[in-house]
Amino acid sequence: MAEPLGIFTEKEKEQIYLEYRDKVYAYIRGKVADPHEAEDLQSCVFVKVFQGLGGFDQTRASLSTWIYTIAKNTVYDFFRLRRVHEELDTDRQEAEGLQGRDLAEGLVLAEELERLSHALEKLHERERDLIILHYYKEYTLKQIAEMMGMSYGNAKVVHKKALKALEREMQDSGGHASLHFSRISGETGI
């Protein structure tokens, strides 16, 4: 295994930032319409770059390729989280506008969906993706295992771990995780 480049000086980090900031911003701006969101994402990219710079391996990729990959993944995460929020907002709006149900019950569901949204954000990316694919997109764990390049057994472990983390997070915020999954997925339980 090749040696990482090691510790970079502040001057070297500044040079990297100056060399790549406009390129990163242009890439992000080409994908994201809002310039303020693009600036926020640009900042996120450089935070990730500087956090991972000590472990950067120049034998695996050039610095520009590595930074571009971080930018690409950051934009991907932005859109993935945004899509989840939009789906949860739609679910919340539907819950608030429920006909034939008690208004209070609809508001409780809307609040729980909001807590679920925040709890999902706190999961590791792999766990969050698995939960979204299983409960929102309704893929089986076997299908998800194939899609994510893991064994079925590992998918079951990741699923269980993610559910426990969500349940813990929901309990910490005053929600009930099992209610969320049964209502969102259309199932009677997890």
Secondary structure by P-SEA (a helix, b strand, c coil): cccccccccaaaaaaaaaacaaaaaaaaaaccccaaaaaaaaaaaaaaaaaaccccccccccaaaaaaaaaaaaaaaaaaaaaaaaaaaaaaaaaaacccccaaaaaaaaaaaaaaaaaaaaccaaaaaaaaaaccccccaaaaaaaacccaaaaaaaaaaaaaaaaaaaaaacccaaaaaaaaaccccc
